[in-house]
């Protein structure tokens, strides 16, 4: 009887979470999959078409080109965020007033909305009034202001710079938590043995904070694969759709071309790819930490 009561109490504690997940995750996911099997339009109408949308998606060159661009963007920005985040974590780990203030300043852009920061950097990169161009010309790096969003590679570089400024503080904070969890006795013992600072970083701090680094990496990869706001506001997909990300192309199909059913099918495909990639990364990270 007591065990039954304990189970009932446990279910009561879980009930809010179960209700929340059911309403805001499971129900929308079910609806997404159901709509992906129809030819539904945003303007109304549509009928059941089975897996026709999925068949069409696998031959959609524009979607896979956008997916490849998203992979490239993820491959560029993730190492930058991880390396910068780890270095900043090393510099701001000590709990001193000035260091804590510096840590807060670095973290401050994280609380700014991505849309707001993207608009800010869009104007900073503007050819005529942008401060970024003026700075590069004044220091002699550029001969004349650069039109950043005319070409795909320079537009992508501008987005990488803006997003790095925006989110590097989050990764830094995760890595600080990992570094501060290392016993000070281990560090002191290494100092007594004559280990230099970089030897301690390479042989003690880096391996023992690997879980935090892997978590930050996983969050960064998922966020980059779902990139939309920064490209929508800064490049607009220009030039000629070369800076479309996967989510941007899904948005185009769903809300510009009104193909809600097809856009839902693309969303399901992207979700499965991300889930598979995440599972592989978690599995590899577990093997790495065990070894």
N, C-alpha and C positions, 0 to 999 in steps of 0.2 A: 504493500500500500504506500509506504514511504517512497519507494523508487518511482512509483507511478506519479505521485505528487511532485517529485523532483523533476521528472520529465515534463510535466504540465507547466511548472514554473519556468523551466528552461525554454519551452516553446513560447511562453508569454514574453520573455525577454527578447526572443528572436523575432517575435511578431512584427514590430515596427520595421526592422530591416527587411523581412520577407515581403511585407506590403510595399515598401518603398521600391525594392528591386522588381517586384511583379508589375507595378504601375509604370515605372520609369525606365525599365530595361526590358523585361520579358515581353510585355504587351507591345511596345513599339517594335521590338525585334520580330515578333510574330507578324505584325502588320507589314513590316518591311518585306519579309519573305513572301507574304501573300500577294502584295502589290507587284513584286518582281515577276510573278507568274502571269501577269495580265498586261494588256496594252493600254492601261489607264493613262489618261492625259490630265495635265493640271487644269485644263479647261473643262474637264468632265468627260464621262463616257469611257468606254474600254471594255474588253472582254478577256476571258481566260485564254491564254496562248501557250500555257505549259512552259517548256524550257526554251522557247524561241528566243527570248531576250538574252539568255545565256549563250546560246549558239551564235547570236549576232555579236555579242560582246567579245568572244574569242577571236573573231575576225575583224574587230574594230581597231584599225591601225592607229587611229587618233588616241584611243584610250591607252593602248600599250606604249605609244610614244610618250604620253603624259606620265604613265607609270614609270618608264625608264628615266624620265627627267626627275621624277620624285626620288627614285633610287639614287641618282647622281647627287641631288641636293642633300639627301640624308648622308651619303658617304662623305660629302664635303664638310657639312656643319657638325656632325657628331664628334669627330676627332678634335675639332677646334674647341668645342664646348667642354669636352672631357679634359683636354690638356690645360686650357685656361682655368677651368674650374678647380683642377687639382693644384695648380700653381698658386692660385688665389687662396685656396684653402690652407696651403702651407704658410702663406704670408700672414693670414689672419686667424690662425688657430689660437694663439695666446690670448687669454682673457684680460686684456689691459684696456683702459678707457679709450685711448686713441685707436687701438686696433679694432675694438668693438665698434667705434664710430665709422671707421673705414669699411668694416664688414657691412654695416647698415647702409652705407652709401652705395656699395656695390650691389646689394640686394634690392635697393629701392626700385629699379626699373621693373623688377618682377611683378610688383603690385600694379603697374600701369597696364591697362588693357592693351592687347595685341593690336587692335585696330587703331588705337590712339598712337601707339609707338610707331606703327607702320606709316601713318600719315605724317608724323613728325619727321621720320627719316626720308620720306618721299620729298618733302620740301628741303631738307638738308642736302639731298642729292640733286636738287633742281639745277638746271644749267645756268639760269639767269640770276636767281636770288639765293641759291644754296650755299651755305657756309662751308660745306665739305669741299666743293669745287674750288672755292676761293682759297681755302687753306692749302690745298694741293698745288695750286698755281703759285701762291706766295712763297712756298718752300722750294719751288722749282721741280717738283715731281711731274707736273703737267705743264705743257706750253700754253694750253688754252682749256677752258672748261669742257668737261666731258659730258656728252649726253648719255647718261648711264643706262637708260631704259630703251635705247635704240637697238642694242644687240643683246642676244640672249645671255652670253657669258658675263657681260658687265652688269646686266640687270640681276642676274643670279648672285653675283658678288655683292651687289648693294643689299640684297635681301639677307644674305649670310651675315654681313656686317651688322645690319639692324637687329636681326634675331639674336645674334651673339650678345650684343649689348643688352638686349631685353631679358634673356633667360640664363645667362652664365651664372648669375648670383644664386639661382636655385640649385644648380649642380654643386656650386661651391659650398652651400649650406649642408647638403647631404654628405659631402666629403669631409667637412669639418666635424660632423657628428661621428663619422667613422674614425677619423684621426684622434679625436678626443676620447674615444672609447678604449684606445690602446693604453695599457697600464704604464704609468710613468716609471715604474721600476724597471721595465724592459728597456726603456730609452736610457735611463741612468746607467744600467749595466753595460749597454753598448758604448756609452761615453767613457766609462771606466776602462773598457777594453781597448780604447783608442780609436773607435770608429769615427770617421769624419761625418759632417752633417749629411752630405749626399749619400754616403754609405748607409747611414741610418735610414734615410728616405727610401733608398733602393731595396735594402734588405729587410727592413722592419716595417716602416710606415706604409709603404705601397702594398706589400702582401697582406698585412693585417687589416687594411681598410678596403680590401678588394670588393667585399660585399656591397659597400656603399657606392663604390665606383661602378659596379655592374648594375646596381639599381638605377643610378643616374643615367647610365648608358641606355638602359632599356626604356626609361621614360623619354629620353631624347630621341631615340629611334622612332618610337610610336608617335610622338608629337610631330616629328619631321615627315613621317609618312602620311600624316593627316593635315599637312600644311595647306592652308587656303587663304586666310585673311591677308597675310603679308603679300602674296602674289596678286590677289584680287585688287588690293589697294595701291600697290607700288608698281607692278608691271602691267596689270590688266591682261595678262596672257601674251603681251607683245614681246617680240615682233612675230606676227603671223602665227600666233598660237604656240610658239616655241617654249614659252614659260608656263604652259598649262601644267598644273599638278594633277594627280589622280582625282582628288576631291574637287578641284576646280572644274575638271571635265565632267564630273558627275553633276555639279551645280549647273553647268551649261546645258546639259541634256534635260535635267529635271525642271529648271525654272526659266531657262531662256528658250529652249526648243519645245518645252511643255511635255516631254516624254517621261512622265513620272514612273511608269512601269519599267522602262529601260534604265533610267537612272537608279531605280531601286535594285535592279539586277547587278549593275556595276558596283553599287555599295556593298552588296552581299559578297561579291567576288573579292573586293578590296578587304573586307572584314576577314574573310577566310585566309587570305594571304598574310595579313598582319598577325592573325592568331597563330598560324603555322610558324611564321618567323619568330614570334615571341616564345612559343613553346620550344623551338630549337635552341634559341639563345639561353633560355632558362636551364635547359638540359645541359648545354655545354658549360654554362657558368657553374652549375652544381658539380660537374666533373672536375672543373678547374679548381674550385675551392677545396674539394676533397683531396686532390692530389697535392 
